[in-house]
Amino acid sequence: MKKKPLVFIGLALVVIVGLAAVKFLQPTPVWEMNAKQFSISFNAISGSTAAIDDLSRFTNFEWDTLYTFAPYTPEDFRLH
C-alpha cells in the first residue's frame, strides 16, 4: 500500500517538470526579440517609451510590410 503514494508523487513531479520544461524551452519568436531590442535601443536614444505599432511615421516612404530576420539568416532564405 505504501507504493501507491510514491507512484502518485513521482507522477506529479514528472508532470510538473514536464510542464516547466515546455514553458521555459519554448523559443521566443524572432519578431518579439527584435521588437524588444528595438524598443530598448529607441528608449536609450530618445529617452521616451517606444511602441512597436506604426513604424511608418519614422520613414519618408510608403510601405505595407516589415520583415524581421534572426541574425545570420542566409540571403537565399530571405528572398523566398
N, C-alpha and C positions, 0 to 999 in steps of 0.2 A: 503494500500500500504506500510506502514511502517513495516509491519511484514515480508515481503519478505527479506529485507536486514538483519534483525536479524536472520532469519532462515538460510540464507547463511553463515553468520558469525559464528553462532553456529555449523553448519555442518562442516565448515572449521576447527574450533577449535577441534571438535571431531576427525576429520581425522588426524590432526597434533598430537594430544595427543596419538591417537592410534598407529600411526607410531613410535612415540618416545618410547612408551611402548614396542613395538615389538623389537625395536633396543636395548634398554637397558636391557630388561628382557631376552634376548636370552642368554642361558648359553654358557660358553666357553668350548670347548671340553677338556677332561682330558689331551689328548696328548699336547695341546697347553699350558695348565697351567704347566704341568710337564716340558716341554721343556724350558719354560721361567724361571722356578725356577732353573733348571739345569744350564742354561746359567748364571744366576746371581751368583750361587754358584761357578761355574767354573771361572768366571771372578774375583771373590773375591780372589780365591786361586792362580790362575796363573797370574793375572794381565794383561791378554790379553782377546781378544774377542772370545767367543765360537760360533761355527757354528754347529747346530744340523743337520748334513747331513751324516756323516760317522763315527759312533762311534766305528767301528771295529778296528781302529788304536789305541784305548785305551785299547784293550783287547788282551790276548795272546791265544785266541781260536777262531774258526770259528763259525759264526752264521749268520742267514738269517733274523730273525725277532726279533724286540724289542717290548715287551708288556709293557704297562703302565696302571696302575690302580689308581682309586681315593683312597684316604686314607680310611682305614677301610672296604675295599672291602672284603666280606666273601670269604674264601678259596674255598668253593664249587663252587662259581661263576667263579673263576679264572681258574678252571680246565676244564671247558667246552669249 
